[in-house]
Amino acid sequence: MKLTLFYDSYCPLCATEMDMLRDLDTKGNLSLVDIHDDDFATRFPTIDPVAADRVLHGLYDDGTMIYGLDVTHQAWRAVGKKPWLAMLRLPIIRWFADMGYLVFANNRYTISWLLTGKKRCEPCAKNPSSQCEL
């Protein structure tokens, strides 16, 4: 079953992860959609881009929605990588992992800056060759 991920291309870490998933998705199990695309609201009227900006959203082709680490786990599972993510979905660990995910999601631009030296940059997200101040 195909999984559509709705992601924030303005986040350097998020965009990098989507690039890795895109490269590994040789079977076409994933569809990666930038919530900042100009036609996003038209193409996906049932997906709230503000909510999808707060927490990663995923949509299976049968209409089932999943969120946060469930999306991350299922996306990596779809490409046959990072099987260890399944342990983050175990009942006792799940609560702690989800809290950690929310901390990451709410601070992803700062975390991106600390890890990559790049902050949120809208012009760069849409045109990586543009010159912008990070």
N, C-alpha and C positions, 0 to 999 in steps of 0.2 A: 504494500500500500504506500502510495507516494505521500511524502510529508513536505508541506510548505512552511518555511521558516521566515518570519517577519523580523528583520533585524535593523539595527541602527548603524548605518554606514559612517556616521560622524564619529563613532567610537573606534579609535585605532585598533584596540584589541579585538573588538567584535568583528570589524571588517577583515582582520587577518584570519580569524577563525573561520569566517565564511569563505574566504579564499581557499583555505586548506580543505574545507569540506567540498567546495566546488571542484577542486582538483582531484579529490579522491572518489567523487561520485561517478564512477565509470558506468554504473548500471542505471543512472537516471532516477534514483530513488528520492532525490531531493529537488525542491524548487526554492531558490533563495530570493527573497523579495525585500528590497530596501524600503523601509517605511517612509523615507524622504523622497521617493520617486514622485515626480510631478503628477502622475496619473494614479497614484496609490488609492486615493479615496474612490475613484471611479472603478478601478479594477477590483477593489476589496471593500465595498461599502459596509460590510458587517464587522470589519476589524477597526477598532478605535486606535488610531495611530499614537495617541497620547498614552493609552494603556500599554500598547506594544512597545513604546519607548521606555516605560518603567520596568516592564518584565517581558522577557523574550516570549513570543507567542508562536505556536505551531498549529497547523491545520492539516489534518489528514484528509484525503480525497473523499472520505465518507462523511465529512462534516464534523468530526470529533476534534475539539480544541484541546491542546495541552499547553503548559506554561512552564517558564523557568528552567530548572534543571531537568525536568521531564523532557523538554525539547532538546536540550543539549545531549542528554543520554540517548534519546531516540535517533537524533541526527548522526551521532558517531556510530551508533549501532547499525544504521542504514548503510554506512560506508565500510563497515567491518573493522573499525578501529576503536581504540580506547575501551576495551571491555571492562576495565576496572571501574568505569563510571557507574556500572550497575550496582556496585556496593553503596553508592550514595543514595540509592533509591530503597535500600533496606529500611524496614520500619523504624528502628531505633536511630539509625544514622540519618535518615531522611529529614527529620525535623531540624537537626543541627546543620545539615548541608543546605537546606532551603534558607535558613537564617543567614548562613554565610553567603549564599547566592544573592540575597536581598541587599546585604551590605555591599557586595561587589556591584550590583546593578545600580544602586544609589550613588556610588562613588566611582563609577567606571572611568570617568574622564580624568580624575585625579590619579587613579591607579594606572591608567594608560600613560599618563605623563611620567609617573614614577618609574614605570617599567620600560617605556619606549622613548621618553623625551618628547612625545607628541601629545598635545591636548586636542580637544574637540575642535575641529576646523571644518566648517561647512564648505568654503570654496575648495579646499583640498579634497574633501570627500567626493565632491562631484567632478573635480578635475585635478587628479593627482599631480599633473605637470604644472599646475598654477603655482605662483609664488605667493605664499601667505605667511603671516607671522604666527608662529605656534606659541 
